[in-house]
Amino acid sequence: MTSTGQSTNGQVASNLKILCLHGYRQSGNTFKNKLGAFRKVVKKYADLIFITSELEVIKDVEESEPTYGWWFSKEDNTFNAHNESDICTGFETSVDAVKKAIKQNGPFDGVLGFSQGAALATLLCSLQQQNSESFGFKFAILIASFKSRSKLHSDLYNDQIDCPSLHVYGENDKVIPKEMSEEIVALFNSPTILTHSGGHFVPADASQKTNYVEFMQRMIFFCEKIKN
């Protein structure tokens, strides 16, 4: 890995390694492509590893390529972030997929998710907080995140989450309104908040660049401190 500067003990600090989880009706590749500007901003500080869910979504007429989700909230194997549900079909499969990615490409310092991927990342951090699972994530970057409305996930929102977190959401997001992302902010003990005036996307213009770089730099030294 490329070096990023001096760590707390005077040694050269390495890039962060971050597992990236796509949104609903995306894939690892489409998410990676959509994050082109963001990747340029953080490439000096982080190595981003993108994975694709194993749960294929039923195609829309307009879709030519397969798309994927991390769990389904309806009996017809579709997902809606707003509706209460008694099911979370495929969730355990996705947790196992994350474990497989960690075994093959980890360990990871942190997890980054967008939309349903951010909701999954939150649930993974909660499982880790409750000592139900150990993924090794030391921080989370959650973009347009929200609470799962599945009743089977309700217990995972009972405890505060200790790991540092960056929460990014749009003031005019019509897919995941900011109020839904603010529910997630309240779950974390050490949240950093970055809002933007846009909608449902990952912002990466000049006004956000400084915030991303500062968070990455803090996490580099935070992770180095834990290791030492």
N, C-alpha and C positions, 0 to 999 in steps of 0.2 A: 504493500500500500504506500501511497505517497505520504510524506510527512506534512504536518500542518502547523508545527511550532513546538515550543517547549512545554512539557507537561509539568505538573506540580513538583516532581522530583528532579527536574532538570533534563530528563530524557526527552527524545523526540516523540511527540504524540502522533498516533496513527489516525487515519480517517475513521469516522464512525461507519459502522455497517448497519444498514437499515433495511428491514423487511417491508415491502410495499404491497398493500392490499387494495385492489381495484374496487370500483363501485359496481352497483347492480347494472346488468346489461353491458358490462365491459369485459375485458380480458387483461392479462398482464401486459400484453403488447400494446393494446389500445391505450391503456392507462399510461404506460411509459411514453408513448407518442404525445399524449395530451400534456405531459409534464415536461416538455422540451425546455421551456423557458426556466422552469423551476430547477431542472437538473443542471442547467448552466450556472445558476446562482450558487448552488450548493456543491458543485463537483469538487471544489478544493477541499471540502470538509467532510464529505460523506460519499460512500459507495452504496448505491441504491439497488436492491435485488427485488425484481418484480416476479410474482408468481400468479398463476391462474387457478381459480377455483375448479373443483372437479364437477360442480353442479351446472350443467348446461341449461340455459333458459330456453323456453319455447320461442321459436323465431317469430318476430313480426314480419309482415309482408315486405317491409322496406329493408330488412336486414339481410345482407348477403353472407356475412361471416357469423360463425357461432358466437354467442355471448353467454356470460356466466353470472351466477350469484352465489352468495355465501350461505344463505338458507332461504327457505320459502315459508311464507306466512299464510298461504291459502292451499286448500286441498287440490287445486288444479296446478300446483307447482309454479305459482307466481308469487310475487312479493309486493307488498304495499307498506311503506314506512309509517303510514298514518292510522291504519286500522288495528284495533285490538284483535288478538289471535290466541287460539289455544294450542297452536302447533309451531314448530320451528324446524321443519323437515330439512334434513341435510346438515344441520348445525354441527353435529358430532363428526360428520365426514370432513367438514371444513377445519375443525380443530385438529383432526388427524393430519390434514394436508399441511397445516402450519407446522406441526411437529415434524413431519417428513421434510419440509423445507429447512427447518432448523438442523436436522440431522445431516442433510445433504450439503447445505450451504452456510450454516451457522458456525459459531454462535453469532447472534445479532445483538448489537447494543440497544437498538430501539425498533419501534414499529411505526409505520406511517400508513394511514388509511384515508380513503375518500368515500364519503357518503356511506353506503352499506359496509364498505371496507373499514371505514372509521368506526362504525357501530360495532363491527366484529372486533376491531382492535381494542375498543373499550371493554368489551366482554372478556377478552383475553387478559387484559390488565387486571380485571376484577377477579378472574379465576386465579391469577397469580397472587393477588393481594390476599385472597382467602386461603392460600396454600393448597388449593385443589389441583393446580397445575404449576409447573415451573418452566416458563418459556425463556427466561433470562433477559427479558426486556427491562432496560433501565430507564427508558423514557418513551413518550408517545407523542406523535404529531397527528392530530385529528382534524380533518378538513371536512366541513359540512356534516358533522357527526350528529347522531340522534340516539335516543333510547329505543331499544327494541320494544315493540308493543306486545310481544309474545309473553303470555303469562308464565311460560316455562323459564323465562329469563329474569323474572321479577326479583328473585332472591339475589341475583348478581349485582343489584343496585342498592343493597342494604348497607354496604361498608364504603367508607371513604378510601380513595386510592392514593397511595403515597408517591408514586413515581412522578417526576416532573413531566409536564405536558404543555404542548403548544396547541391552541385551539384556533382554527381559522374558519371564518364563516362570513357570508355575504349579507349585507343589510337588506338586499332585495332578492334574496334567494326564494324562488317560488316553489321549488321542489322540496327543500328542507328549510322551512322558515327559521330565521335566526333564533326564535324562542325555543325550538327543538334542540339546537346546538347549545344554547345556554343551559339547558337541563344537564347536559354532559359536563360543562364547565364546573358546575356545582358539586360534581362527584369527586373532583380532584383537589388534593390539598395544596398543590403548588402549581396552579395553572398560569400560563402566559396566554394572553388573548390578543389575536390579530384580526380585526374586522376590516372589511373592504366594502365599497359601495356597489359592487356587482352582484351577480347571481350565483348559480350553481356551477362553480368551476374553481380551479386552483389558481389564485392570483400570483403573479410573479413579475410585476413591473417595478420601477425604481422605488416606489413608495413602500413596497413590501421587502425589498432586497435586504435592507439593513436589519429588519426584524428577523429574517431567516438566518442571516449570517451570525447575528448576536446569539440567537438560540443555539445554533450549531456549535459555536465556540464555547458557550457555557456547558453544553453537553459533552464536548470533548474533554474538558477538564473535570467535569463531574464524573465521567466514566473512568478517567485515569485515576482519580482520587479513590474510587471504589476498588479498583484493581490493586492499588498500593496500600 
